[in-house]
Amino acid sequence: MKHLLLTVFTMLALSMQASPATELLERIDKGASKKFKIELLKNDGKEFFELDQQGKKVVVRGHNWIDVAVGVNWYLKYYCGIHLTWNNPTAKLPATLPRVEKKERHETTMSLRYDFNYCTFSYSMAFWDWERWQQEIDWMALHGVNLPLAVVGEECVWRNLLLRLGYSEQEVGEFIAGPAFLAWWEMNNLEGWGGPLPASWYAQQEVLQKKILKRMKEWGMYPVLPGYSGMVPSNAREKLGLNVADGGRWNGYTRPAFLQPTDKRFHEIAALYYDELTKLFGRADYYSMDPFHEGGNTEGVDLDASGKAIMKEMKLVNPSATWVIQGWQENPREELIQNLKQGDLLILDLFSECRPKWGIASIFQNDKGYGHHEWLFCLLENFGGNVGLHGRMDQLLDNWAQTKTNPKASHLKGIGFTMEGSENNPVMFELMSELPWNPTPTAEGSGSFKGSWLRQYCRARYGVADPAIEEAWMILANSIYNCPAGNNQQGPHESIFCGRPSQNNYQVSSWSKMSNYYDPDDTRRAALLFASVAGKYLGNGSTLTASGRNNYEYDLVDIVRQALADQGRVQYQQTMADYKSFRREPFKRDSQRFLEMILDQDRLLGTRTEFRLGRWTQQARSLGTTPEEKDQYEWNARVQITTWGNRTCADAGGLRDYAHKEWQGLLKDFYHMRWAAYFKALNDQMEAKSKPDIDKLGNGRYKGLTTSDLFALALEQDVKLDFYAMEEPWTLQHNPYSPQPEGDAAAIAREICEKYLK
């Protein structure tokens, strides 16, 4: 009898526990869970979700909690006109939910849906707290993610490991990077930059990671923990007597060394690493390891032995675990993986929408594909967290369609989001997240699919079907969001406002590979169309829900921002034509107009917190527990988005402006400063060429030259400014930037349209 009562009470307690889906609905809108009925139904391993109706309640069924969350998201988008994303994680649901008149079911064979690039953890997440992480995990569940990379707190594992190996706290601090640069330390690219980390950081991140993992596991996700791939500090040969391969250099930084698999201590150090990892964060079913990332030195390394050693140590921790590795540039080396068993390795085809490695045509093409290994089709989309509208809609759909017929895709297991920076271009991530659940369009039919999908997207995002909005989006979808095959640029078409000034300024970052593929008049026309209904949707008599209004305002600012940046490039060309034509008065007028565009862009972006520098710097400062820590974290935040490194790494290493941001505050105080100084130097040079100061040139080191020589010297002077000397002082400042929006987005957007876009 006692056992029966205990069983009854246990079942009752379990029935009363809130499910992850119920708690999600309550976070979206308090009381929302009472309007739904959630059901888990096993389906012979095939993942699915169903939408149905029982009385007044909407029924959402799924194979697991993630499938249920996808169903909830589908219902909110396509029945309620509510689109939840990074800028809009909550909404007010209708008092009475729209009915599901006919049961709707979607299935997928894509059982794995991955999320995150190592870079995302630094370019977007470096200073997130638990509240922001909770929103992100909700976003992941709603978008079907069940395989998230989970590297928060990795530095805690390494600190413990190094202390056990005999390193001092000071030496640990010299090895582990600062908060904004941990991703590249984790990928074996650099040591120590941005550090040392204070003890409070380690304590804080350990607690945060445990909360993250707990929530992920409640959903039934499989967190991908960082495994051991042979990394050791660059001084490990001298300090520990290890047999290591020199890691070489990465854009000016010293890389960690690589522990040879033949070293007798490889097993010992790997075992110590996994012991510390497991004690802190538990075992995993998936471990991420990327030796030799981006040009890592493999000279003298037995790659086959390395792959086997890395796999062996992982399997000792969990015999059923899978090694997750990035398919990027030359990685994974064929010799590293060729003798590993099928099912033990999962490869992320990191840039499938542009440079797939899995077998179809691209500059990364691997004729053999990934052989017998399993892999994921991934959307990279964004580099450096740069701001800008960008996408490859047709190429994404066409490449995805080819996986259904190409035999090299036979081991495809799912999809992945592998963006370097998050919180941008929600349309592309929404499209990607739906591909596993939608009937796959053929390459020939992707255009019609795109058109119908976009109309549904507009209705979901704003809650209305508006012809002007739809026309604007179709213009964007066929231009800036349709970067074509063969164009290999990395991420958005960069804003010229953010570039270091020069006479032939084009791309901002060193490796963007920018190439013109759309007419700036397209973004101008789209912005004018989108802004033409601002009065209807942002005015006092707005017909939009709060969710739709928020999404519309965000997109209005983002689209007008893009159009102004594109016209800024046109204005720059005119300004430089004035200079090269020696038209002094037009140069003054046109350069001043360009500088005004930067300041007006700053005002526009200030109306949304997502585009404000203060959001980033305040996130950084909020994690510090002392004034010194707050200053260190803010310095990390400022350096990452500007110089990235010291003078050598910024200039010779090419890292400066890689993570540039078109943000309020940064435009006004950093980019405007550079352009103003440059235009002044050009103007001064034109003045000097018009009236050379021969007396001044005749003094000092030029004394003794003929008058003819002095005239020639005056006329041939070039403008060379030390930009790093201008930039570094800004990174050291602590003047506050507010994250709070200022100004009327609609009014400023219309003002910009009238002033620059008509």
Buried (B, 14 or more C-beta within 10 A) or exposed (E): EEEEEEEEEEEEEEEEEEBBBBBBBBBBBEEBBEBBBBBEEEBEEEBBBBBBBEEEBBBBBBBBBBBBBBBBBBBBBBBBBBBBBBBBBBBEBBEEBEEBEEEBEBBBEBBBBBBBBBBBBBBBBBBBEEEBBBBBBBBBBBBBBBBBBBBBBBBBBBBBBBBEBEBEEEBBBBBBBBBBBBBBBBBBBBBBBBBBBBEEBBEBBBEBBBBBBEBBEBBBBBBBBBBBBBBBBBBBBEBBEBBBBBBBBBBBBBBBBBBBBEBEBBBEBBBBBBBBBBEBBEEBEBBBBBBBBBBBBBEEBBBBBBBBBBBEBBBEBBEEBBBBBBBBBBBBBEBBBBEBEEEBBBBBBBBBBBBBBBBBEBEBEBEEBBBBBBBBBBBBBBBBBBBBBBBBBBBBBBBBBBBEEBEBBEBBBBBBBBBBBBBBBBBBBBBBBBBBBBEBBBBEEBBEBBBEBBBBBBBBBBBBEBEBBBBBBBBBBBBBBBBEBEBBBBBBBBBBBBBBBEEEBBBBBEBBBBBEBBEBBBBBBBBBBBBBBBEBBBEEEBEBBBBBBBBBBBBBBBBBBBBBBBBBBBBBEBBBEBBEEEBBEBBBEBBEBBBBBBEBBBBBBBBBBBBBBBBBBBBBBEBBEEEEBBBBBBBBBBBBBBBBBBBEBBBEBBBBBBBBBBBBBBBBBBBBBBBBBBBEBBBEBBEBBEEBEBEEBBEEEBEEBEEEEBBEBBEEEEBEBEBBEBBBEBBEEEEEBBBEBEBBBBEBBBBBBEEBBE
